[in-house]
Amino acid sequence: MASQEHLDKMQLRQNYRNLWHTDLMGTIQADAPYCCLAFWCGPCVSYLLRKRALYNDMSRYVCCAGYMPCSGRCGESRCPELCLATEVFLCFGNSVASTRFLLQDEFNIQTTRCDNCIIGFMFCLQQIACIFSIVAMIVGSGEIQEASQLLSCLAEMVYCTVCACMQTQHKVEMDKRDGMFGPQPVMAVPPVQQMSRIDQPIPPSVGYPPQGYGQPYGYPPQAQGYPAAGYPPPAYPPSNYPPPGYPPSGYPK
C-alpha cells in the first residue's frame, strides 16, 4: 500500500503546472555563493533547508519527509533535530530529494525536461561507474581498474555538483515563498475582453458602429431636439373638427 501510494504521488507530480523560480542550469547565476556553500557543506545546507521548508517547526519533521518506508518509525517525535542530523549525514541524497519532493507537493512544481535530463545523467553515470568497478574486480585488469576509478571520481563530482545546484534551487524557491524578492507587483484591473476567433485576436468592425456601446436602448432614439420644435402644432385638433352635423342623425353613437 505504501509503495502504491508513493507511485500515485509520483504520477500526480508529473501533472503539476508551476515551475521552479530558477532551473538547475541557472542556479549558479542566481546565487553563486550559496551554490559553493552547498557544494562544500552539503549536509549542513540540507539540514538548514529542510528545517526552513518546515517553516522552522520541527514538530512537523518526519524522516525523509514521509517519502521513504522508514518515515515515522525512527522516533522523530522524541528528538527531531538529532534525527534530521542523522538523515542528512547518513542519507544525504535522500535528504535532498525529500526536501525537493516536499516543495514540489506544496507549490505544485513540476520538474522541467532539462532538469530531468541532468538528474538522469547523474544516475546513469553512477551506474556506469559501478559496472566498471565490478568488471575491474572480476577481470583484474589494471587498465579497467584505472578507468573505473576515473569514472567513479567523475560520477562523484557530477553528483556533488547536481546536489549543490538542487539545494540552491530549493533555497531560491523558499526565498520567493518568504517574500525576499520584494513586494509583489500590484495587480491592475484587467482590460475588457473581446470575443474573437482562434486565428484572429480582434474581431472585424464591419457592420458595427465604432461607438455604439453604452447608449441606452429604446425607440425612438433620444436625439437632440426630439421631438422637433413646433410639433404637434398649437391648437391641435382644430376648433372646427369634427364638422357640424357629424355624425349624421340616425348613426349609432
Buried (B, 14 or more C-beta within 10 A) or exposed (E): EEEEEBEEBEEEBEEBEEBBBBBBEBBBEBBEEBBEBBBEEBBBBBBBBBBBBBEEEBEEBBBBBBBBEEBEEBEBEEBBEEBBBBBBBEBBEBBBBBBBBBBBBEBEBBBBEEBEEBBEEBEEBBEBBBEBBEBBEEEEEEEBBEBBBEBBEBBEEBBBBBBBBBBBBBBBBBBBBEEEEEEEEEEEEEEEEEEEEEEEEEEEEEEEEEEEEEEEEEEEEEEEEEEEEEEEEEEEEEEEEEEEEEEEEEEEE
